[in-house]
């Protein structure tokens, strides 16, 4: 039995992994897959890949590309979700910010530097014509830290996934000013190079299992039992789950596109998020299933 540790955010996008683990689908293929939640998001998972505490990570496309260009010895093996991520731009419900223009020059809460919340704050600033060189950030570690920072005034606004924060908008903790979709497919699966070299068969099995699960989910996404599972597990309203499933396109085994990753890397360079481009072979390991 090959033992592997995988990490992801404790959010609805990762329910397919938990279903497959609970049903022993990886075990049946000879892989003991241990899941670790990372409330701190992509930046925390990049650290886990670097220090070897993680073998595989399901993380934001922009974050892992940036970290690999900065020396993370991992590769992207597959897109996990083809559609963009819908980021909400949030402020404290009691704040005096009501329009995006009110946030010009204000402090953005981010989970950590090079995280999705950091990089998308830069994308959002660029979209609004702000000077990204003058941006100020407050590191808050995770969503709970973001709640605290906006509530106590340590930061002024916070970008986080729209549906994860929907309950906080509904209960009056946050007010959502606008949405900012990521300009690329949102989640990818990345693996440490050492694991790719030593356990290639196990990685192929992991991808086959999760892709089969995503095919089932895509086929039955509108069926009540799946909607109920997402809603119950992640404290979401059923109507919100339905709306999220409508805009979500799961990758189901299509090999990673080198041209797509190159295009995203170029966009990150244009945004001054990365200082230089690297060879695509250092970013991508195409696995044919």
KAFEN-V388131 format. One record per run of one state. SS is the DSSP state (H for helix, E for strand, L for the rest). FROM is the first residue (numbers start at 0). TO is the last residue. Records with the same first field share a line. If there is no record, write none. Layout:
SS: FROM-TO, FROM-TO
This chain:
L: 0-0, 8-10, 22-25, 29-29, 37-40, 51-54, 69-72, 81-84, 92-98, 103-105, 110-114, 127-130, 134-134, 139-141, 152-155, 170-172, 181-185, 198-198, 220-222, 234-236, 247-248, 250-256, 270-278, 282-282, 284-288
E: 1-7, 30-36, 55-59, 73-80, 85-91, 106-109, 135-138, 156-160, 173-180, 186-191, 249-249, 283-283
H: 11-21, 26-28, 41-50, 60-68, 99-102, 115-126, 131-133, 142-151, 161-169, 192-197, 199-219, 223-233, 237-246, 257-269, 279-281
